[in-house]
Amino acid sequence: MPDDDLLGFIASVSGDDHLAIEENLGDGFVRLKTAEAERRQAKHDIRCVEDVVIEMLRNARDAHAKSIYLAVSREGSLKTLVFIDDGDGIPNEMHDRIFEPRVTSKLETMVMDNWGVHGRGMALYSIRSNADDARVCTSAPSMGSSLAIRVDLDALGERTDQSSLPVIGRDEEGNPVVTSGPHNVNRTVTEFALDVMGSVDVFVGSPAEIATTLVNRGAVRLTDVQLLFCDDIGKLPVVLRPAVAGDAAELATACGNLGLEMSERTAHRILSGQIEPLVPLLDQLVDHGHDDRPQAREVDLYKDRRGLKISADDLSAFSRALEEAFATMSDRYYIELAEEPIIRVGKDAVTVKFPFDKEL
């Protein structure tokens, strides 16, 4: 069967969408379909998680954002990145289409920056092609955006050392620059923050820290009119929505709609002031004192720095529940509690000790 007939037969059986080859040129050469060529280019554009981060940050900058929030979390090999900004926003009908190849809002202009050309309409397509999931959580014109990207680190790698911070010095003109450090996410975000310094504030932390920061900053920016006449949270700018939550349940729902998944317990800790809000990234990393050479501060961008705090009432209720649970052991093994359970709250664990006496 001739090559062209074979291609036609395969196309008729499997469907045209499953055929990557447009034309067999002979001698091992083929002409790829445009869609397949774009798919392969997309795979090449994104080589690691750091590439995802810089492309998403550039998108927010080009949408005229003045504040960009990056929430980072990980469960096993899955890493979730949530990008929230106060930029131009995306119409509802474009929420999925922006991930198609060659779709861009830059009809007449492209941006050339430190990371190359931006505006070809391929960044989001490349990200979705390499990610487990990429979606717009919520966005509307003039309302800002929230986008969530989930990547499988077994398929799309990242630098092994993600905890190290870059070292910041000064260039020949006295401007702060990154002088050393591994090319990890920390460095990627820092270099971007330095590039947009003075025009865009960048915040990086855990979902709980980002949510806390949105609540605190939003409370300052919300007007009385917005608070009194807000019958639909979706009518507010994205970055202000967590600040109007009246209780933990509402806050957990509002944050979940932004891609910041959390329990009501975490939301309660946010509202009760147990989690500290973030300051802009460069304020964490750069010493703005009188030293002529700003230095990186010792902070972990992705660590939940709040420390766990449990109220006395909650500890008391927990202790009573533990005593009731211990009663089963007491009856079966002839032991009884010598005193109340000893509960210790550490940075990464809650430990319980049951002092007991053996019955004779």
C-alpha positions in Angstrom: 0.0 0.0 0.0 1.5 3.4 -0.9 2.6 5.7 1.9 -0.2 8.3 1.3 -2.8 5.6 1.1 -1.6 4.1 4.4 -1.8 7.5 6.1 -5.3 7.9 4.7 -6.3 4.5 6.0 -4.9 5.2 9.5 -6.7 8.6 9.5 -10.0 7.0 8.6 -9.7 4.4 11.3 -8.3 6.3 14.2 -9.6 9.8 13.4 -7.6 12.7 12.1 -6.9 14.1 15.6 -4.8 11.0 16.4 -2.5 11.4 13.4 0.6 13.4 14.0 2.0 13.2 10.5 0.6 15.5 7.8 2.8 14.1 5.0 5.3 11.2 4.5 8.2 12.7 2.6 10.0 9.4 2.2 13.5 8.2 3.3 12.4 8.5 6.9 11.3 12.2 6.7 7.8 13.4 7.5 6.0 16.7 7.8 4.3 17.0 11.2 0.9 18.5 11.6 0.8 22.0 13.0 -0.8 20.8 16.2 1.8 18.1 16.7 4.7 20.5 16.1 3.2 22.9 18.6 2.8 20.1 21.1 6.5 19.2 20.8 7.5 22.8 21.0 5.4 23.2 24.2 7.2 20.2 25.7 10.5 21.9 24.9 9.5 25.3 26.3 8.9 24.0 29.9 11.8 21.9 31.2 11.2 22.2 35.0 9.0 23.7 37.7 11.1 26.9 37.7 10.1 27.5 34.0 6.4 27.2 35.0 6.9 29.8 37.8 8.6 32.4 35.6 6.1 32.1 32.8 3.2 32.6 35.2 4.8 35.5 36.9 5.5 37.2 33.5 1.8 36.7 32.6 0.7 38.5 35.7 3.1 41.3 35.2 2.0 41.7 31.6 -1.6 41.9 32.9 -0.6 45.0 34.8 -0.7 43.4 38.2 0.5 45.5 41.1 0.5 42.5 43.6 1.3 38.9 42.8 0.8 36.1 45.3 2.3 32.6 44.9 1.1 29.8 47.2 3.2 26.7 47.1 2.2 23.3 48.5 3.3 19.7 48.0 1.8 16.3 48.6 4.0 13.4 47.7 5.3 14.0 44.2 2.5 16.5 43.4 3.3 20.1 43.7 0.6 22.8 43.5 1.3 26.4 42.5 -1.5 29.0 42.9 -0.9 32.4 41.3 -3.2 35.2 42.4 -3.0 38.7 41.1 -4.8 42.0 40.9 -4.3 42.5 37.1 -6.6 42.9 34.2 -8.4 39.6 34.6 -9.7 37.1 32.0 -13.3 36.9 30.6 -15.2 33.8 31.6 -15.5 32.5 28.0 -11.7 32.6 27.8 -10.9 30.7 30.9 -10.1 27.5 29.0 -9.2 29.0 25.6 -6.2 30.8 27.0 -4.5 27.4 27.3 -4.8 26.8 23.5 -1.8 27.5 21.3 -1.2 31.0 19.9 -3.9 32.6 22.1 -2.7 35.9 23.4 -3.9 39.3 24.6 -0.9 41.0 23.0 -2.2 41.6 19.5 0.2 44.4 18.7 3.0 44.0 21.2 5.3 41.4 22.5 7.6 41.8 25.5 11.3 41.2 25.4 12.7 40.9 29.0 15.5 39.1 30.8 13.8 35.7 30.0 13.4 36.2 26.3 10.3 36.9 24.1 6.9 36.9 25.8 3.6 37.2 24.0 3.7 34.4 21.4 0.5 32.9 23.0 2.4 29.7 23.8 3.3 30.0 27.5 0.0 28.7 29.0 -0.3 26.1 26.3 3.2 24.9 27.2 2.5 24.8 30.9 -0.7 22.8 30.4 1.1 20.4 28.1 3.7 19.7 30.8 1.5 19.8 33.9 -1.0 17.4 35.5 -3.5 20.2 35.7 -3.6 23.9 34.8 -6.8 25.9 35.2 -8.3 29.3 35.9 -9.8 29.1 39.4 -11.6 32.5 39.1 -11.1 35.6 37.0 -13.1 38.4 35.3 -12.2 41.6 33.5 -10.7 44.2 35.9 -11.1 41.7 38.8 -7.7 40.0 38.8 -7.1 36.3 38.5 -6.3 33.1 40.3 -4.7 30.2 38.4 -3.7 26.8 39.8 -1.0 24.6 38.3 -0.4 21.1 39.6 2.7 19.3 38.4 4.0 15.8 39.0 7.7 16.1 40.1 8.4 12.6 38.8 7.5 13.9 35.3 8.5 17.5 35.5 11.5 18.0 37.7 12.7 20.9 39.9 16.0 21.7 41.5 16.9 19.3 44.3 17.8 22.1 46.7 14.6 24.1 47.1 15.3 25.5 50.5 18.4 27.6 49.8 17.9 31.3 49.3 19.8 33.4 46.8 22.5 35.8 47.8 21.7 39.4 46.9 24.4 41.9 46.2 24.8 45.0 44.1 25.8 45.5 40.4 28.2 48.1 39.2 25.4 50.7 39.2 24.5 49.9 42.8 21.3 48.1 42.0 20.4 44.9 44.0 21.0 41.7 42.0 21.2 38.0 42.7 24.8 37.1 42.8 24.8 33.4 43.7 22.6 30.5 44.8 21.0 27.5 43.1 18.7 28.1 40.2 15.7 27.0 42.2 12.2 28.4 42.6 13.4 30.8 45.4 16.0 32.3 43.0 13.5 32.4 40.1 11.0 34.4 42.1 13.6 36.6 43.7 15.1 37.5 40.3 11.6 38.4 39.0 10.8 40.4 42.1 14.0 42.4 41.6 13.2 43.0 38.0 9.8 44.5 38.8 10.9 46.1 42.0 9.0 49.4 42.6 6.1 48.5 40.4 5.0 45.0 41.6 4.9 43.4 45.1 5.5 39.7 45.1 4.4 37.5 48.0 5.4 33.8 48.3 4.4 31.3 51.0 2.1 28.4 52.0 -1.6 28.5 51.1 -2.4 29.5 54.7 0.1 32.3 54.7 -1.1 33.7 51.4 -4.7 33.5 52.6 -3.7 35.3 55.8 -2.0 38.0 53.7 -5.0 38.5 51.5 -7.3 38.8 54.5 -5.1 41.4 56.2 -4.3 43.4 53.0 -7.9 43.2 51.9 -9.3 44.5 55.2 -7.3 47.7 54.6 -8.4 48.1 51.0 -12.1 47.3 51.4 -14.4 50.3 51.4 -17.5 50.6 53.6 -19.6 50.5 50.5 -18.1 47.2 49.4 -18.7 45.7 52.8 -22.2 46.9 53.2 -23.5 46.2 49.7 -21.6 43.1 48.8 -24.4 40.6 48.1 -22.2 38.6 45.8 -18.5 37.9 46.6 -17.9 37.3 43.0 -18.4 41.0 42.2 -15.4 41.9 44.3 -11.8 41.9 43.0 -10.2 38.4 43.4 -7.6 39.6 46.0 -10.3 41.2 48.2 -12.7 38.2 48.5 -11.1 36.4 51.5 -11.3 39.6 53.5 -15.1 39.7 53.5 -15.5 36.2 55.0 -17.6 36.4 58.2 -16.5 33.2 59.8 -14.1 30.2 59.3 -16.5 28.3 57.0 -16.9 31.3 54.7 -13.2 31.9 54.6 -12.4 28.3 53.8 -14.9 28.4 50.9 -13.7 31.8 49.6 -10.1 30.6 49.7 -11.0 27.2 48.1 -12.6 29.1 45.2 -9.2 30.8 44.7 -7.4 27.4 44.7 -6.2 27.8 48.3 -7.6 24.6 49.7 -7.8 24.6 53.5 -9.8 23.2 56.4 -12.1 25.2 58.5 -9.7 24.7 61.4 -6.9 26.4 59.4 -9.4 29.2 58.4 -10.2 29.6 62.1 -6.5 30.0 63.0 -6.2 32.7 60.3 -9.2 34.7 61.6 -8.0 34.4 65.2 -4.6 35.8 64.3 -2.5 32.7 64.9 -0.9 32.8 61.4 1.3 35.8 60.5 0.7 37.6 57.2 3.6 37.9 54.8 5.5 41.0 53.8 6.6 41.4 50.1 9.4 39.0 49.2 12.1 41.6 48.8 11.3 42.9 52.3 12.1 39.4 53.6 15.3 39.0 51.6 16.8 42.5 51.3 18.1 44.5 54.3 17.0 48.0 53.5 19.1 49.5 56.3 22.3 51.6 56.0 24.5 48.7 54.8 25.7 49.4 51.3 25.5 45.7 50.4 22.0 44.2 51.1 22.1 40.6 52.2 19.7 37.7 52.0 17.9 37.1 55.3 17.5 33.6 56.8 13.9 32.8 55.8 12.4 29.7 54.2 9.9 30.9 51.6 7.8 27.8 51.7 7.8 27.0 55.4 4.6 27.7 57.4 6.2 30.0 59.9 3.1 30.4 62.2 4.0 27.6 64.6 1.0 25.7 65.9 -0.9 27.3 68.8 -3.9 25.6 70.5 -6.2 27.5 72.8 -6.6 26.4 76.5 -10.3 25.5 75.8 -9.4 23.3 72.9 -6.7 21.6 74.8 -9.1 20.9 77.7 -11.7 19.5 75.3 -9.1 17.3 73.7 -7.9 16.0 77.0 -11.4 15.0 78.0 -11.9 13.2 74.7 -8.6 11.3 75.3 -9.6 10.3 78.8 -12.9 8.8 77.4 -11.0 7.0 74.7 -8.5 5.6 77.3 -11.4 4.1 79.2 -11.5 1.2 76.7 -7.9 0.3 77.4 -8.5 0.7 81.1 -11.3 -1.9 81.2 -9.5 -4.4 79.1 -6.1 -4.3 80.7 -6.8 -3.3 84.3 -5.0 0.0 84.2 -6.2 3.5 85.1 -5.0 6.9 84.5 -2.8 8.3 87.2 -3.4 11.9 86.0 -4.8 13.8 83.1 -3.2 13.0 79.7 0.0 15.1 79.1 -0.3 17.0 75.8 2.7 18.6 74.2 2.4 20.8 71.1 5.6 21.0 69.1 6.5 22.6 65.8 5.7 19.5 63.7 3.7 17.2 66.0 1.3 16.9 68.9 2.3 14.2 71.3 0.2 12.7 74.1 1.4 10.8 77.2 -0.9 8.7 79.4 0.6 8.2 82.9 -1.2 5.1 84.4 -1.3 2.8 87.4 -1.7 -1.0 87.2 -4.7 -2.3 89.2 -3.8 -5.0 91.7 
